[in-house]
Amino acid sequence: FNHYSLDPEIARAIFPSRKINGNKGSFGKTTLIVGSEKYRGAAHLAVEAALRSGAGIVRLVAGEELCREIRLKFPEVIYFPVEISEREKILDFCRDSSSLLIGCGSSVSRELLELTDSLLENYAGRIILDADALNSISEFSSPEILKKAKNPVLITPHPLELSRLSRASVAEIEASRLSFAKAFAEKYSCTLLLKGASTVITDGATTYINDIATTALSKGGSGDALAGAVASLLACSPSPIKAAALAAFVHATAGKNLESELSSLGVTPSDLPREMAKILSQIEKSTF
């Protein structure tokens, strides 16, 4: 019965090991295909969270203007300015990535679906589908395409996004979050991080529950920070489900800590990446 309730002890147990003689190549390369003209902030949040969560190299695939904008803030990122319609260029660029995140603030479109579909079919690394990648699948296709993935895909929906994807109502999902998530993950051979006050992370066989809840995270952009951390930890962790579980725990704990400092009303998603890095530090040093 592989069912765990996340706490500091488990967080320490699933923290990825980092040898003192490691270098940037030792800790993986994550590529983020995120952001759009309408949702520019999603890229800022996902990029910073990825930079602060362990990957040796962080890369951003986005439009030229957005790349130029974020480069001023994060010069350490590798930028690939290209439109999502240029699928072959993106596929070629991503081939050597350890992990890949697509969908944060990308805007729902058939082009995004086509790129997502191509990545699932051709990209050999670990892929995380968030937000509009999932919404584009719901709008123009079906979750059956998840089965195309070279490696089991990791998806990070909130209940409404999972409702669109599964065609079940939000009420049905919320009434049986655990059993619904496990059944979905097993059916589509994926790892599912179902966001919410009681976050469920499952691949159908192993399940982690994160019960740290705060409305400080109930703001647009919080999920982008979580997705960036998942992508980064996935690049340097041998286990997708452990990377996702650790990211969920750190994200929620950061929100809870910030709530005590700034109130649940005053926390912004931009506050999260640095606070998440502090939580990771405490877990790494066993001072949590």
Helices and strands as residue ranges (DSSP letters): E 2-5, H 8-13, G 24-27, E 29-33, H 40-51, E 57-62, H 64-71, E 78-81, H 87-94, E 99-102, H 110-122, E 126-129, H 131-140, G 143-148, E 154-155, H 159-166, H 170-175, H 177-187, E 191-194, E 199-202, E 206-210, G 215-217, H 222-236, H 240-262, G 269-271, H 272-284
